[in-house]
Structure formats: C-alpha cells, structure tokens
Amino acid sequence: MSTALETNEKEFVRELRRALDESAASLPAPARDRLAAARHAALARKKAEPQFVRVAAPSFAAAGMPGGIGMAPDLPRRRRARLARFALAWPLAALVAGLFAIAYVEDQQRTAELADIDAAMLSDDLPLTAYLDHGFNAYLSRAH
C-alpha cells in the first residue's frame, strides 16, 4: 500500500512541476529574476541535513562473538540481523527451560509426598479396605 501511495505522490509532484514550469515561462522577466533571487536566498538559509555519526557504545564481550554482544560493524547486515534474532531468542529459551524445571521439581515433590502417604498406609496395622470404607472415614473425622 505504501508503494502505491509513493507512486501517487511522485506522479502528483511531476504534474505540479510541469504546471509550474509552464506558468513560469509566461511570467515577465523582472518577476522571474526576483523569484530566482528568492530561491537562491532560501537555499542559502536552508538548514543542513543531520549527519549521522557512528558512536561506539560499550558492550559485553561474549565468547564466539566478535566485538561482544553489540553488533560488530564489520559483519554483513544479514548476519547482524540473524545474530540479533538469536540474541533475542536466548531469554525466551531460558524462560521456557525455567518453567519446565519448575514443573519438574514440583512434580517430583508431589510424587515424594504421595509415596510417603502410600508408605504410611502400607505400614499401618489397618487393612487397606478400612480406608476405602466411607463409614470408617466418617469415624476418623469424628474421632479427631
């Protein structure tokens, strides 16, 4: 969509330039001279376009990356883009790995708690069917 807009703008500018050139030819000579002088004065007062200066910023050195984590100026643009995407993927990978580790540890703790409960039930003097009886569970609730 932006290319269509740019094309329309360029076409408009061409038409405007053509119309101004045609009307400038019909102006009297003194008016053309005054317009030319005004144009030269305006161009002389025009602000200079900002120049971009490359500033070196400190960066952390990392093994295997020339120039550290900051983008090295001698790398091609495509390679720098890949490195930037790769650098952004590390925190995401660390987050996912951390979530998996937390889930694994919690699962291990839950398994250990269930194993302790099973061991206590199996080592108790009551038969396992007593724990399955609803009346016995009610008796235990009232007894405590």
N, C-alpha and C positions, 0 to 999 in steps of 0.2 A: 504494500500500500504506500509506503514511503517513497518508493521509486516512481510510482505514478504521480505522486504529489510533486516530487522534484522535477519530473518531466513537464508537468503543467506550469510550474514556476519558471523553468527555463524558457518555455515557449512564450509565456507572458512577457518575460524580460526581452526576448528577441523582438516581439511585436512592439513593445514600448520603445525600444531603441530605434527601430525602423521609423516609428511615428515621430520621434523627437528629431531624428536626422532629417526627415522630410520637412518638418516645420522650421528647423534651424536654417535650412537653405533659403527660406523665404524672408528671414529677418534682415533688417538693414545692417550694413557693415559696422556702424558705431555700436549697435546693440550686441552684435557678435563679439566685438573686441572687448566690451565690458564684461560679457559673460565668460570669455576666455580668461580675462584677468581675475575674475572672481573665482573661477575654477582653480587657477594656479595658486591663489591665496589660500583657498580651502585645503588643497593638497599639502601646502607647506605647513599648515596648522594641524594637520591630521596626526593623531596620536600614533606612536609606533606600536605595532602589534606586539603582544607579550612574547618574549622569547623564553622557551623552556630550558631550564638549566638542570642538568643531572646532579642530584645531591646524593652523596654516599651516606647511607644510614647504617648504624651498627647492626650487626646480625649475629646470631649464634652459629658457631661452626658445628657442622654435623658431619659425621663420617660418611664418605662417599659422595658428598655434595660439594662441588667446587664453589667457594665463596660463602659457604654457610647456607642457612635456610633462606636468606634473602635471594632474590633472583640474580643470578650471575649475568653480567652484561654480555659476556662472550657466547652465551648459549643462544641457539636459534629460537625464534619466537614460539614455534610449535612445541619445542622441547620444554621451554619455560612454562607453557600452558599445561602440559602434561604433569610437570613437577608440581605446579600449583594445585591441580586437581588431586594429585596423590597426597600432597601435604594436607589438604582439607579432609581427605578420607581417613587419615590416621586417628583423629579424635573420635570419629564415628565408629571406627573399628574397635577402639579402646572402650567406648561406651557399651557396645554390643557384647564384647568379651566380659566386661564387668558385670553386666546384667546376667549373663549365663553363669558366671562364677557365683554370684549371689544366689541364684535359683538352685544351683548345685549344692551349695553349703546348707541352705535351708532344707532341701530335700534330705540331705544326709542327717541333719539334726532330727527331723521328723521321723526318719527311719529308726534312728537310735532310740528315740522316745518310745516308739511303738514296740521295738524289740525289748526294752526294759519292762513295759507293761505285759507283754507276752511271757517274758521270763518270770515275772511275779505271779502271773496266773498259773503257769505250769508248775511252779514250785510250791503252790499253796496246797493245803490239805483238802480243800473242797474239790469236788469233781467239776468238770467243765460244764456239765448240764445245769449245774446250780446257777451259773452266771447267765445261762440262756432263759431261765425261768423268770417270768415277769413278777411273780409273787415274791421271789427271793430278792429281786431288785427293790421292790417296794419295802420289804423288811429291812434291807440295808439302809434305805433312805430314812426310815423311821427310827432306826437304831442310832443314827448319828445325830 
